Amino acid sequence: MNKIIRIKEVTSRTGLSKSYIYALAKEDKFPKSIRLIKGGAAVGWLESSINDWISDCIANQENA
C-alpha cells in the first residue's frame, strides 16, 4: 500500500530543505508532489517514491 507523506517527513528523511526539494522537483531531479485536494494547496509525496530516490542516491554514491 502506498502511503502519502507530507513535506515535514520528506525533509526529515532526506535532510534537504523544503525550498531545495521544490527546486530539485522543478528540475526533474526529485519526485513530483501529489496534490491532495483538488484545487487546494495541500501536497504530499508517495513514500515509495521518496524511498526509491534515497536508494538511488546511495547507489550513485557507491558507484562514484
C-alpha positions in Angstrom: 0.0 0.0 0.0 1.3 3.4 -0.9 1.5 5.9 1.9 1.5 9.6 1.2 3.9 11.7 3.3 4.0 15.4 3.8 6.9 17.9 3.4 7.9 17.7 7.1 8.5 14.0 6.8 10.2 14.4 3.4 12.7 17.0 4.7 13.3 14.8 7.8 14.1 11.7 5.7 16.2 13.4 3.0 18.0 16.0 5.1 17.1 18.6 2.5 15.4 21.9 3.0 11.8 22.5 1.7 13.0 25.1 -0.8 15.7 22.8 -2.2 13.3 19.9 -2.5 10.9 22.1 -4.6 13.9 23.3 -6.7 15.0 19.8 -7.4 11.5 18.7 -8.3 11.2 21.6 -10.8 14.4 20.3 -12.5 13.0 16.7 -12.5 15.7 15.6 -10.1 13.3 14.8 -7.3 9.9 13.0 -7.2 7.0 15.3 -8.0 4.5 16.1 -5.3 0.9 14.9 -5.5 -2.0 17.4 -4.9 -4.1 16.0 -2.1 -7.2 18.1 -2.6 -8.4 19.2 -6.0 -7.8 22.9 -6.3 -6.1 23.0 -2.9 -2.6 23.8 -1.9 -2.0 20.6 0.2 0.5 18.3 -1.4 2.3 15.1 -0.4 4.7 12.5 -1.9 4.4 8.8 -2.3 6.6 7.3 0.4 7.8 4.7 -2.1 9.0 7.4 -4.5 11.0 9.1 -1.7 12.4 5.7 -0.6 13.4 4.9 -4.2 15.0 8.4 -4.6 17.1 7.9 -1.4 18.1 4.4 -2.5 19.2 5.8 -5.9 21.3 8.5 -4.2 23.0 5.8 -2.1 23.7 3.6 -5.1 25.1 6.5 -7.1 27.4 7.4 -4.2 28.6 3.8 -4.0 29.3 3.7 -7.8 31.2 7.0 -7.8 
